[in-house]
Each structure stands twice: as structure tokens, then as C-alpha cells.
Amino acid sequence: MKVVIFGSTGMTGVCAVEAALKKGYEVRAFVRDPSKLPEDLRSKVEVVKGDVLEADSVTNAIEGTDGVVIALGTRGILDPTSDMSEGTKNIIDAMRAKHVKAVSACISAFLFYESDKVPERFISITKDHKRMYEELKGSGLDWIAVFSPHISDDPSRDIIVEVNPEKSPGRAVSKHDLGRFLIDSLTDSKYYKTVIGLCNVPKA
């Protein structure tokens, strides 16, 4: 199994890379800045330098893979953007062109909220997450839209996974468990074409 991970230098992306390697997958890490990929991972993956807004580099990265993980982020910048949804569109177009079907994407649990309930500072970025989701939903691919709650640095522990829930099952998920789910779900057809709510089991 060969996967390409977009956003593989972010906190979730790095964990997805680690999870894929642990499963024995071949990993292609698509990065804007290779120096941001942890040194211990660089020799274990195929590093592809590129930008998701450049369609050609996205297409080249997807060629020859069996699955795609989208873990695009903005490194905490909440300004209005369309980069994540435009990048997702380029990824989807390339997947269709290269006949790759399975894609998991980390989106935001704010999409479970009514738009007027989203905290004001997150409104702009949530709009782009919504556009990402619309791109996936209309793609015809085997997509998995993971509506992630707050992503924590906590160690891995048991998770709750709900398929097409009306609201998020909890408030936080460990980056390790989120990264692993993004990888595991690619080969589990019960998650295809669904929205996933997930969280860590509350501490006793």
C-alpha cells in the first residue's frame, strides 16, 4: 500500500506519516518545506516538495499511490483563506485523473454547528473547511470526511468513532489517534462517503 499525505509537516500530518509507516505502508510526504519534516522520518519516506495550489505538482505526487490523506492546515492562522479548499479540489482532480479512489480528510467539528454558533474568530476558516467538505462530497471518490474536534498533544488512548453523527461525540482527540484514523479508514469501506465524528474516550 502506498499513500501520499498532504500537509505531512503539520501536527496531524506527522502523526499520519508515523501511523502509515507503522503499518508498513510506503509513504510519500508532500511538503512545502522539507526541513519541517522531523529528521527521523525523512529517510523513511519519499519527500515531495510542492504546493497544493499547483495542480501539476499535486498530480505528480498522486501518481502511483493507492490512497490519499488530506491534513492541510494554516498553522494557526485564522485569516480568510481558500487555500485548503482549492488544494482539496486540485487533489480530487488529480485523483480522478490518476484513478486513485480512497481519500481521508481532516476537516473541523465546527461543521456540526449551525453557522451562527461558530465562534467568531473561527468563522472564516470554517467557511473554507465547508468548501473542502463540499468538494469531497461531490467528488465521486471513496471519501472520508473526519470532522475533528480540538486536536490535543495527549498520548494515544481509546477513541469513540461515530459515522454520520449529528454532533461531535466529544471535545478533543489526540493527534496520534487522529493521524492513525486517517490512515486506517482508507482501507475500511464502511467509512467511505461518510462524515466521521471522533474523540478520545473521556479520562476516568
C-alpha contacts under 8 A as a table, 3 or more apart, distances in Angstrom:
res1	aa1	res2	aa2	distance
1	M	25	Y	5.22
1	M	26	E	6.26
1	M	65	T	7.60
1	M	66	D	6.08
1	M	67	G	7.92
2	K	25	Y	5.66
2	K	26	E	4.54
2	K	27	V	5.84
2	K	28	R	7.52
2	K	64	G	7.75
2	K	65	T	5.00
2	K	66	D	5.37
2	K	67	G	6.77
3	V	20	A	7.85
3	V	25	Y	7.10
3	V	26	E	6.38
3	V	27	V	5.22
3	V	28	R	6.17
3	V	65	T	5.47
3	V	66	D	5.81
3	V	67	G	4.83
3	V	68	V	5.58
3	V	69	V	7.42
4	V	27	V	5.92
4	V	28	R	4.56
4	V	29	A	5.90
4	V	30	F	6.88
4	V	61	A	7.04
4	V	62	I	6.54
4	V	65	T	6.67
4	V	67	G	6.62
4	V	68	V	5.07
4	V	69	V	6.34
5	I	8	S	5.58
5	I	13	G	6.94
5	I	16	A	7.58
5	I	17	V	7.13
5	I	27	V	7.44
5	I	28	R	6.37
5	I	29	A	5.24
5	I	30	F	5.95
5	I	68	V	5.98
5	I	69	V	4.72
5	I	70	I	6.19
5	I	71	A	7.21
6	F	13	G	7.34
6	F	29	A	6.70
6	F	30	F	5.10
6	F	31	V	6.94
6	F	52	V	7.84
6	F	68	V	7.71
6	F	69	V	6.11
6	F	70	I	5.02
6	F	71	A	5.77
6	F	72	L	6.31
7	G	10	G	5.82
7	G	13	G	5.47
7	G	29	A	7.95
7	G	30	F	6.63
7	G	31	V	6.34
7	G	70	I	6.61
7	G	71	A	4.85
7	G	72	L	4.58
7	G	73	G	6.88
8	S	12	T	7.51
8	S	13	G	3.91
8	S	14	V	5.18
8	S	16	A	7.46
8	S	17	V	6.73
8	S	29	A	5.74
8	S	30	F	6.32
8	S	31	V	6.31
8	S	37	L	7.35
8	S	71	A	6.90
9	T	13	G	5.70
9	T	14	V	5.44
9	T	31	V	6.69
9	T	36	K	5.84
9	T	37	L	5.14
9	T	38	P	7.78
10	G	13	G	5.00
10	G	14	V	5.97
10	G	71	A	7.53
10	G	72	L	7.67
10	G	73	G	7.08
10	G	75	R	7.43
11	M	14	V	5.56
11	M	15	C	6.62
11	M	175	K	6.68
12	T	15	C	5.18
12	T	16	A	6.25
12	T	71	A	6.54
12	T	175	K	5.32
12	T	176	H	7.23
12	T	178	L	6.85
12	T	179	G	5.43
13	G	16	A	4.96
13	G	17	V	6.23
13	G	71	A	5.49
13	G	72	L	7.92
13	G	179	G	6.55
14	V	17	V	5.06
14	V	18	E	6.30
14	V	37	L	7.50
14	V	38	P	7.97
14	V	179	G	7.65
15	C	18	E	5.00
15	C	19	A	6.09
15	C	175	K	6.52
15	C	176	H	5.32
15	C	178	L	7.82
15	C	179	G	4.79
15	C	180	R	6.95
16	A	19	A	5.02
16	A	20	A	6.12
16	A	176	H	7.57
16	A	178	L	7.72
16	A	179	G	3.92
16	A	180	R	5.63
16	A	182	L	6.67
16	A	183	I	6.32
17	V	20	A	5.24
17	V	21	L	6.25
17	V	27	V	6.90
17	V	29	A	7.51
17	V	179	G	7.66
18	E	21	L	5.20
18	E	22	K	6.15
18	E	41	L	7.85
19	A	22	K	5.06
19	A	23	K	6.45
19	A	176	H	7.98
19	A	179	G	6.63
19	A	180	R	5.12
19	A	183	I	6.82
20	A	23	K	5.17
20	A	24	G	6.53
20	A	25	Y	5.36
20	A	26	E	7.53
20	A	27	V	6.87
20	A	180	R	7.50
20	A	183	I	6.18
21	L	24	G	5.01
21	L	25	Y	5.35
21	L	26	E	6.88
21	L	27	V	6.92
21	L	44	K	7.92
22	K	25	Y	7.44
26	E	45	V	7.05
27	V	44	K	7.94
27	V	45	V	5.18
27	V	46	E	6.24
28	R	45	V	5.78
28	R	46	E	4.62
28	R	47	V	5.90
28	R	48	V	6.84
28	R	61	A	7.52
29	A	45	V	6.54
29	A	46	E	6.06
29	A	47	V	4.92
29	A	48	V	5.93
30	F	47	V	6.25
30	F	48	V	4.82
30	F	49	K	5.91
30	F	50	G	6.50
30	F	61	A	7.09
31	V	34	P	5.85
31	V	47	V	7.22
31	V	48	V	6.18
31	V	49	K	5.00
31	V	50	G	5.87
31	V	51	D	7.20
32	R	49	K	5.42
32	R	50	G	5.19
32	R	51	D	5.70
33	D	36	K	5.79
33	D	37	L	7.74
33	D	49	K	6.73
34	P	37	L	5.58
34	P	47	V	7.05
34	P	48	V	7.97
34	P	49	K	6.57
35	S	38	P	7.55
35	S	39	E	7.93
37	L	41	L	6.94
37	L	42	R	6.50
38	P	41	L	5.58
38	P	42	R	6.58
39	E	42	R	5.29
39	E	43	S	7.61
40	D	43	S	6.81
40	D	44	K	7.69
41	L	44	K	5.27
41	L	45	V	6.52
42	R	45	V	5.73
42	R	46	E	7.61
42	R	47	V	7.04
43	S	46	E	7.76
48	V	61	A	6.91
50	G	54	E	7.47
50	G	57	S	5.78
50	G	58	V	7.35
51	D	54	E	5.48
51	D	57	S	6.89
51	D	58	V	7.36
52	V	55	A	6.76
52	V	57	S	7.39
52	V	58	V	5.93
52	V	86	E	7.90
52	V	87	G	4.68
52	V	88	T	7.73
52	V	90	N	6.93
52	V	91	I	7.47
53	L	83	D	7.02
53	L	86	E	6.57
53	L	87	G	5.21
53	L	90	N	7.03
54	E	57	S	5.75
54	E	58	V	6.54
54	E	90	N	7.77
55	A	58	V	5.13
55	A	59	T	6.19
55	A	90	N	5.52
55	A	91	I	7.77
55	A	94	A	7.62
56	D	59	T	5.12
56	D	60	N	6.25
57	S	60	N	5.18
57	S	61	A	6.22
58	V	61	A	5.13
58	V	62	I	6.36
58	V	90	N	6.83
58	V	91	I	6.22
58	V	94	A	6.74
59	T	62	I	5.27
59	T	63	E	6.31
59	T	90	N	7.98
59	T	91	I	7.28
59	T	94	A	4.78
59	T	95	M	7.51
59	T	97	A	8.00
59	T	98	K	7.67
60	N	63	E	5.40
62	I	65	T	5.72
62	I	68	V	7.60
62	I	91	I	7.92
62	I	94	A	6.78
62	I	95	M	6.62
62	I	98	K	7.16
62	I	100	V	7.79
63	E	98	K	5.89
64	G	98	K	7.77
65	T	68	V	7.63
65	T	100	V	6.97
66	D	100	V	6.01
66	D	101	K	7.55
66	D	102	A	7.22
67	G	100	V	6.49
67	G	101	K	6.84
67	G	102	A	4.95
67	G	103	V	5.84
67	G	186	L	6.51
68	V	102	A	6.31
68	V	103	V	4.64
68	V	104	S	6.48
68	V	186	L	7.87
69	V	103	V	5.69
69	V	104	S	4.99
69	V	105	A	5.85
69	V	182	L	6.56
69	V	183	I	7.17
70	I	88	T	7.54
70	I	103	V	7.37
70	I	104	S	6.18
70	I	105	A	4.49
70	I	106	C	6.26
71	A	105	A	6.09
71	A	106	C	5.33
72	L	84	M	6.20
72	L	106	C	7.52
73	G	76	G	7.65
73	G	84	M	7.12
74	T	77	I	5.36
74	T	78	L	7.34
78	L	121	R	6.99
78	L	122	F	6.50
78	L	124	S	6.90
78	L	125	I	5.85
79	D	124	S	6.50
79	D	125	I	6.93
80	P	124	S	4.83
80	P	125	I	6.08
81	T	84	M	7.49
81	T	124	S	7.17
81	T	125	I	6.66
81	T	128	D	6.58
82	S	85	S	5.54
82	S	86	E	5.94
82	S	128	D	5.68
83	D	86	E	5.17
83	D	87	G	5.80
83	D	128	D	7.93
84	M	87	G	5.09
84	M	88	T	6.06
84	M	128	D	6.62
84	M	129	H	7.25
84	M	132	M	6.72
85	S	88	T	4.89
85	S	89	K	6.15
85	S	128	D	5.89
85	S	129	H	6.84
85	S	131	R	5.60
85	S	132	M	4.34
85	S	135	E	7.33
86	E	89	K	5.03
86	E	90	N	6.34
86	E	132	M	7.80
87	G	90	N	5.11
87	G	91	I	6.22
88	T	91	I	4.98
88	T	92	I	6.13
88	T	132	M	6.16
88	T	135	E	7.10
88	T	136	L	7.78
89	K	92	I	5.10
89	K	93	D	6.12
89	K	132	M	7.67
89	K	135	E	6.21
90	N	93	D	5.14
90	N	94	A	6.13
91	I	94	A	5.14
91	I	95	M	6.10
92	I	95	M	5.02
92	I	96	R	6.25
92	I	135	E	7.88
92	I	136	L	7.48
92	I	139	S	6.70
93	D	96	R	5.26
93	D	97	A	6.26
94	A	97	A	4.97
94	A	98	K	6.04
95	M	98	K	5.14
95	M	99	H	5.70
95	M	100	V	4.85
95	M	101	K	6.70
96	R	99	H	5.06
96	R	100	V	6.38
96	R	101	K	7.49
96	R	141	L	7.93
101	K	141	L	5.14
101	K	142	D	5.44
101	K	143	W	7.85
102	A	141	L	6.48
102	A	142	D	4.71
102	A	143	W	5.95
102	A	186	L	5.71
102	A	187	T	7.74
102	A	192	Y	7.91
103	V	141	L	7.40
103	V	142	D	6.23
103	V	143	W	4.86
103	V	144	I	6.26
103	V	186	L	6.39
104	S	143	W	5.71
104	S	144	I	4.53
104	S	145	A	6.10
104	S	146	V	7.23
104	S	182	L	5.66
104	S	183	I	7.59
104	S	185	S	7.12
104	S	186	L	6.38
105	A	143	W	7.71
105	A	144	I	6.24
105	A	145	A	5.23
105	A	146	V	5.89
105	A	182	L	7.03
106	C	145	A	6.51
106	C	146	V	5.01
106	C	147	F	6.44
106	C	148	S	6.48
106	C	182	L	7.51
107	I	129	H	5.88
107	I	132	M	7.70
107	I	133	Y	7.46
107	I	145	A	6.61
107	I	146	V	5.69
107	I	147	F	4.91
107	I	148	S	6.03
108	S	111	L	6.00
108	S	126	T	7.17
108	S	129	H	6.61
108	S	146	V	7.41
108	S	147	F	4.48
108	S	148	S	4.86
108	S	149	P	6.37
109	A	112	F	5.56
109	A	113	Y	7.60
109	A	147	F	4.40
109	A	148	S	4.93
109	A	149	P	4.96
109	A	167	K	8.00
109	A	168	S	6.35
109	A	197	G	7.51
110	F	113	Y	5.27
110	F	118	V	6.33
110	F	126	T	6.66
110	F	147	F	7.68
110	F	149	P	7.72
111	L	114	E	7.65
111	L	115	S	7.95
111	L	126	T	7.08
111	L	129	H	7.72
111	L	130	K	6.70
111	L	147	F	7.07
112	F	147	F	7.84
112	F	166	E	6.66
112	F	167	K	5.36
112	F	168	S	6.83
113	Y	116	D	7.92
113	Y	117	K	6.01
113	Y	118	V	6.36
113	Y	167	K	7.61
114	E	117	K	5.37
114	E	118	V	7.00
115	S	118	V	5.59
115	S	123	I	7.98
118	V	122	F	6.65
118	V	123	I	6.17
119	P	122	F	5.57
119	P	123	I	6.56
120	E	123	I	5.32
121	R	124	S	7.37
122	F	125	I	5.60
122	F	126	T	5.95
123	I	126	T	5.14
123	I	127	K	6.25
124	S	127	K	5.25
124	S	128	D	6.81
125	I	128	D	5.22
125	I	129	H	6.34
126	T	129	H	4.86
126	T	130	K	6.12
127	K	130	K	5.05
127	K	131	R	6.38
128	D	131	R	4.94
128	D	132	M	6.20
129	H	132	M	4.93
129	H	133	Y	6.27
130	K	133	Y	5.06
130	K	134	E	6.25
131	R	134	E	5.03
131	R	135	E	6.23
132	M	135	E	5.19
132	M	136	L	6.39
133	Y	136	L	5.11
133	Y	137	K	6.04
133	Y	145	A	6.89
134	E	137	K	5.04
134	E	138	G	6.19
135	E	138	G	5.43
135	E	139	S	6.10
136	L	139	S	5.07
136	L	140	G	7.85
136	L	141	L	7.58
136	L	143	W	6.33
136	L	145	A	7.67
137	K	140	G	7.25
137	K	143	W	7.43
137	K	193	K	7.29
141	L	193	K	7.75
142	D	192	Y	4.98
142	D	193	K	5.71
143	W	192	Y	5.38
143	W	193	K	4.99
143	W	194	T	7.14
144	I	185	S	7.40
144	I	186	L	7.79
144	I	191	Y	6.13
144	I	192	Y	5.43
144	I	193	K	5.69
144	I	194	T	5.54
144	I	195	V	6.29
144	I	196	I	7.17
145	A	193	K	7.72
145	A	194	T	6.33
145	A	195	V	4.79
145	A	196	I	6.02
146	V	182	L	7.80
146	V	195	V	5.94
146	V	196	I	4.67
146	V	197	G	6.35
146	V	198	L	7.69
147	F	168	S	7.71
147	F	195	V	6.82
147	F	196	I	5.90
147	F	197	G	5.57
147	F	198	L	7.52
148	S	151	I	7.25
148	S	172	A	7.88
148	S	173	V	7.40
148	S	178	L	7.87
148	S	197	G	6.64
148	S	198	L	6.58
148	S	199	C	7.75
149	P	168	S	7.15
149	P	170	G	7.15
149	P	171	R	5.48
149	P	172	A	5.10
149	P	173	V	6.48
149	P	198	L	7.54
149	P	199	C	7.07
150	H	171	R	6.14
150	H	172	A	4.50
150	H	173	V	6.32
151	I	172	A	5.75
151	I	173	V	5.18
151	I	174	S	5.70
151	I	175	K	5.59
151	I	178	L	7.98
152	S	172	A	6.44
152	S	173	V	5.87
152	S	174	S	4.71
152	S	175	K	5.77
153	D	174	S	5.79
153	D	175	K	5.98
153	D	176	H	7.90
154	D	174	S	5.23
154	D	175	K	7.35
155	P	174	S	6.48
155	P	176	H	6.96
156	S	174	S	6.05
156	S	175	K	7.92
156	S	176	H	5.65
156	S	177	D	5.70
157	R	174	S	7.82
157	R	177	D	7.31
157	R	200	N	6.61
157	R	201	V	7.49
158	D	200	N	5.84
158	D	201	V	5.69
159	I	173	V	7.77
159	I	177	D	7.34
159	I	198	L	6.79
159	I	199	C	5.53
159	I	200	N	4.19
159	I	201	V	5.25
160	I	169	P	7.21
160	I	198	L	5.42
160	I	199	C	5.43
160	I	200	N	5.98
160	I	201	V	6.03
161	V	169	P	7.80
161	V	196	I	6.83
161	V	197	G	5.91
161	V	198	L	4.49
161	V	199	C	6.93
162	E	165	P	5.92
162	E	169	P	7.21
162	E	196	I	5.78
162	E	197	G	5.09
162	E	198	L	6.18
163	V	191	Y	7.23
163	V	194	T	6.49
163	V	195	V	6.04
163	V	196	I	4.94
163	V	197	G	6.50
164	N	194	T	5.96
164	N	195	V	4.82
164	N	196	I	5.86
164	N	197	G	7.20
165	P	168	S	6.95
165	P	169	P	7.98
165	P	195	V	7.46
165	P	196	I	7.20
165	P	197	G	6.39
167	K	197	G	7.33
168	S	171	R	7.34
168	S	197	G	5.14
168	S	198	L	6.73
168	S	199	C	7.85
169	P	197	G	6.16
169	P	198	L	6.06
169	P	199	C	6.27
170	G	198	L	6.99
170	G	199	C	5.17
170	G	200	N	7.31
171	R	199	C	6.68
172	A	199	C	5.46
172	A	200	N	6.49
173	V	177	D	6.85
173	V	178	L	6.57
173	V	198	L	7.11
173	V	199	C	4.54
173	V	200	N	5.07
174	S	177	D	5.31
174	S	178	L	6.24
174	S	199	C	7.84
174	S	200	N	6.89
175	K	178	L	5.09
175	K	179	G	5.98
176	H	179	G	5.25
176	H	180	R	6.19
177	D	180	R	5.07
177	D	181	F	6.12
178	L	181	F	5.15
178	L	182	L	6.27
179	G	182	L	5.25
179	G	183	I	6.64
180	R	183	I	5.25
180	R	184	D	6.05
181	F	184	D	4.96
181	F	185	S	5.74
182	L	185	S	5.68
182	L	186	L	6.92
183	I	186	L	5.68
183	I	187	T	7.96
184	D	187	T	6.19
184	D	188	D	6.97
185	S	188	D	5.02
185	S	189	S	7.63
185	S	191	Y	6.37
186	L	189	S	7.63
188	D	191	Y	6.03
188	D	192	Y	7.38
189	S	192	Y	5.14
191	Y	194	T	5.66
191	Y	195	V	7.96
191	Y	196	I	7.72
